[in-house]
Amino acid sequence: MQYIASLSYGKDSCAMLDVIKQHDMPLDRIVHVEIMATDTIPADLPPMMEFKAKADRIIKERYGIEVEHLHTKETYEQHFYRVRTSNGKRSGTIYGFPMMRGAWCNSDLKVRELRKLERNKNITQYIGIAADEPNRFHNLTDRKRSPLVEHDITEAEARKICEELDLLSPIYTQSARGGCWFCHNQSVNQLRLLRKQYPEYWALMLKWDKDSPVTFKPDGHTVHDFDKRFQLEDDGFISPDDKNFRWDMLNQELNYRFF
């Protein structure tokens, strides 16, 4: 039996490695699925990529195992522009942005790689689920185990372990976003920061938005809508702190500017 730790670089999966070591649990490999936005741009923002590189060095030194970065064959952009060949009403169109239900981004770019491991009957996978996350216990099986649950380590305790080992991700200590920078589930504030801090990524989002047959958000709003909103904020016509923002305010402000 081969024992593999699935690493996300979040506090739970990083702390899990130390729990495995402290309790002499078997461990053969540490794997992480790396998603690419394009051939040259990772899905994670630069602060997270820098942390991953630092964490890999610490992990190799402390646990003696080099983290394996698995890559899907396709980038997000390649799948985005893939043409549908099914017999449905969208046949012949590109996929475009993932829809909220059945989002292809997670299943095709991440889960598929992990399931390749799961199909091997001689593998036991360790995953980072804390002892105080009972809503996630349904993911645990004989071949998918959580060292944190087995040794009663809570989320708060996992964070403390990471702090002591200098393995706490910047998503917990800075305004850095965790996950893919192009994710359609991210908040308005995260999109605002992306546009401000990484204009080259935002420009790519606008390009994809123009080509996508699916709107970025399920309520029908596009990346271009958010771009207009943020530009009006930059120009002082609306406030980013306005809790009563309505999308029709964009037309009102645009008309005001025109006249």
Phi, psi and omega in degrees: 000133178255135182251124185235130176266127177268117187253124175257346186078007171283171185299322184291315182288328177290315179295327179306321181299321181286325177297320177301315181293314184297331182254015176052039176280145181293140178209123182252324185217155172234124184235149177222133178271117181263122177261138178250136176287312176226187179299334186240350184246120178291161177285334177274148177288159183310317180300324180287322178295323178294320178295319180301316180297318178294316181298321179300320179294316180296317181297316179297318182290320186277322187248353176073017180233132179274132180292130177267125178260105179277142180236137172287158181292328182256147169273168176301316182296320179297318178291323179305318184265005177291138182273132178290138181241007179288175180267008181286181184291343180261009179302136180093351177259160176285162179296313184069201181298145177295145174276158183299319178267131180066039181299123183287339186299315181284314184292319185271333185257348181228301186300323182301320179292320180292326180290337174298322177290318184295333181290342177280113184291348182261019181240135169248129185254131173265132179232154186271083174241127183279162183293337180258031175238061184299337179291350179251359184296338181296345179281349185271136178221185177297330183254004176226100189244155175241109176301328180294319178292316183296333181245018171057049178259121181277173178299317180297320179291324178296318179298318180298320178300314181296320179298318181292331183261004184060038180240026179268120183299149178295346179293342179264345186238346181232185177272009181296138179275139172267152180089185185290134183289346180258010186299134180282352180268355185287158185283168177300319181295323178293322177294321179298317179292322179299314180298321183283316188270333183226070184300332179290327176287321179296321178298323178292322176298320179295322178296312178300319181300320180295326185269342188284134174280354180244134179291152183300316178251146182295342179279005176097357181273144186253172175297324179296326176298314179295325179297319178296317180299312183292327178293321177295326175294316179300324182276356176084012182276331174225159183259136176294344180265005182289109181286345182255024181301137174232144184295333179290348176295334179298314180294321179297315182288325179294320178294322178298319181293323183294321183270000000 
